[in-house]
Amino acid sequence: MPITVEEYAGPHRDLAWSFREVEHSERLLNTYIDLGRVWVARTDSGEIVGHLQAVARDARTWEVASLALVESVRRQGWGRRLLEHAAEQARQAGASRVIVSTAAADVGNLRFYQRCGFRMTHVVRDAFTAYQGYPDGLEIDGIPLRDQVWFDRRV
Ligand SMILES: CC(C)(COP(=O)(O)OP(=O)(O)OC[C@H]1O[C@@H](n2cnc3c(N)ncnc32)[C@H](O)[C@@H]1OP(=O)(O)O)[C@@H](O)C(=O)NCCC(=O)NCCS
C-alpha cells in the first residue's frame, strides 16, 4: 500500500486515537500529547494510519515519545520509515542522539528497536504502575506490564 510520511500541522489531540494504540494511561497521555512535533503516515487516499511524536529533551537529544501504526499496516516497514524520518529531522535540528522507551514485556518492540539500530541504555523498574494511571493486571503475552527499557541511537 503506498504510504507517505508528512508532518502533522493540526492539534496533536486530533490523533489521540492513534496515541492510545500505545498509551494505556489517559492521565499520562494528557501530560505529553501536546509536546514536540508529530509526523503521520498517510495512505494515498488520505487516511492516517500511524504517527510518530518526537520531543527535544535537550539541545542534543530528541525522544521518540510515541509511535504507532494501525494493525493492518504493521510489519510492512512503516514503523522503521517513521523512525528514520524522525532521526533525520533530529540530525538536521542539531541533535546527536535519539532516545526511546518501551515496555520490557513487549518482546516484539524490543526486537523492533534493535532492528532499527537502537541499543539499550537502562531499565526503569515498575514504571507502569497504578500510580501512573495504568490499570492493574495488564500483561503482554503473559508477561506483566511493569518495567520500562530505554534505548538510544546516534544520528
Ligand atoms: C512497534 C511498531 C511501531 C513497529 O512498526 P512496524 O511498521 O510494524 O515495524 P516495521 O515493519 O518497520 O519493522 C521493522 C523491523 O522490526 C521487526 N518487528 C516489528 N514489529 C515486530 C514485532 N512485534 N515482533 C518482532 N519483530 C518486529 C520487523 O520484523 C522488522 O524486522 P526486519 O528488519 O528483520 O524485517 C508497530 O508494530 C506498532 O504500532 N505497534 C503497536 C504500538 C506500539 O507498540 N508502539 C511502540 C511503542 S514503544
The ligand as a Tripos MOL2 file, in Angstrom:
@<TRIPOS>MOLECULE
LIG
   48    50     1     0     0
SMALL
NO_CHARGES

@<TRIPOS>ATOM
      1 C1          6.0410   -1.1900   17.0600 C.3       1 LIG1
      2 C2          5.5450   -0.7150   15.6920 C.3       1 LIG1
      3 C3          5.5560    0.8090   15.6380 C.3       1 LIG1
      4 C4          6.5110   -1.2770   14.6380 C.3       1 LIG1
      5 O1          6.1510   -0.7660   13.3620 O.3       1 LIG1
      6 P1          6.0700   -1.7150   12.1000 P.3       1 LIG1
      7 O2          5.7670   -0.8890   10.9200 O.co2     1 LIG1
      8 O3          5.1590   -2.8350   12.4290 O.co2     1 LIG1
      9 O4          7.5790   -2.2840   12.0340 O.3       1 LIG1
     10 P2          8.4720   -2.4830   10.7110 P.3       1 LIG1
     11 O5          7.6680   -3.2280    9.7010 O.co2     1 LIG1
     12 O6          9.0540   -1.1840   10.2980 O.co2     1 LIG1
     13 O7          9.5820   -3.4610   11.2910 O.3       1 LIG1
     14 C5         10.9840   -3.1740   11.3300 C.3       1 LIG1
     15 C6         11.6550   -4.4330   11.8640 C.3       1 LIG1
     16 O8         11.1600   -4.7080   13.1810 O.3       1 LIG1
     17 C7         10.5610   -6.0040   13.2140 C.3       1 LIG1
     18 N1          9.3730   -6.0010   14.0550 N.ar      1 LIG1
     19 C8          8.3910   -5.0680   14.0670 C.ar      1 LIG1
     20 N2          7.4290   -5.4190   14.9530 N.ar      1 LIG1
     21 C9          7.8370   -6.6000   15.4810 C.ar      1 LIG1
     22 C10         7.2580   -7.4960   16.4210 C.ar      1 LIG1
     23 N3          6.0720   -7.2310   17.0160 N.pl3     1 LIG1
     24 N4          7.9360   -8.6470   16.7230 N.ar      1 LIG1
     25 C11         9.1350   -8.9250   16.1420 C.ar      1 LIG1
     26 N5          9.7320   -8.1090   15.2240 N.ar      1 LIG1
     27 C12         9.0800   -6.9650   14.9050 C.ar      1 LIG1
     28 C13        10.1840   -6.3090   11.7660 C.3       1 LIG1
     29 O9         10.0590   -7.6910   11.5610 O.3       1 LIG1
     30 C14        11.3450   -5.6770   11.0280 C.3       1 LIG1
     31 O10        12.4520   -6.5380   11.1580 O.3       1 LIG1
     32 P3         13.3470   -6.9960    9.8950 P.3       1 LIG1
     33 O11        14.2180   -5.8170    9.6070 O.co2     1 LIG1
     34 O12        14.0880   -8.1880   10.4040 O.co2     1 LIG1
     35 O13        12.4060   -7.3160    8.7690 O.co2     1 LIG1
     36 C15         4.1110   -1.2660   15.3800 C.3       1 LIG1
     37 O14         4.1060   -2.6490   15.4620 O.3       1 LIG1
     38 C16         3.0370   -0.7270   16.2970 C.2       1 LIG1
     39 O15         2.4140    0.2670   16.0220 O.2       1 LIG1
     40 N6          2.7810   -1.4210   17.4430 N.am      1 LIG1
     41 C17         1.7480   -1.0020   18.4170 C.3       1 LIG1
     42 C18         2.1390    0.2610   19.1330 C.3       1 LIG1
     43 C19         3.4860    0.1540   19.8020 C.2       1 LIG1
     44 O16         3.7740   -0.8150   20.4960 O.2       1 LIG1
     45 N7          4.3320    1.1710   19.5630 N.am      1 LIG1
     46 C20         5.6960    1.2340   20.0720 C.3       1 LIG1
     47 C21         5.6390    1.6610   21.4530 C.3       1 LIG1
     48 S1          7.1780    1.9790   22.2060 S.3       1 LIG1
@<TRIPOS>BOND
     1     1     2 1
     2     2     3 1
     3     2     4 1
     4     2    36 1
     5     4     5 1
     6     5     6 1
     7     6     7 2
     8     6     8 1
     9     6     9 1
    10     9    10 1
    11    10    11 2
    12    10    12 1
    13    10    13 1
    14    13    14 1
    15    14    15 1
    16    15    16 1
    17    15    30 1
    18    16    17 1
    19    17    18 1
    20    17    28 1
    21    18    19 ar
    22    18    27 ar
    23    19    20 ar
    24    20    21 ar
    25    21    22 ar
    26    21    27 ar
    27    22    23 1
    28    22    24 ar
    29    24    25 ar
    30    25    26 ar
    31    26    27 ar
    32    28    29 1
    33    28    30 1
    34    30    31 1
    35    31    32 1
    36    32    33 2
    37    32    34 1
    38    32    35 1
    39    36    37 1
    40    36    38 1
    41    38    39 2
    42    38    40 1
    43    40    41 1
    44    41    42 1
    45    42    43 1
    46    43    44 2
    47    43    45 1
    48    45    46 1
    49    46    47 1
    50    47    48 1
@<TRIPOS>SUBSTRUCTURE
     1 LIG1         1 GROUP 0 **** ****
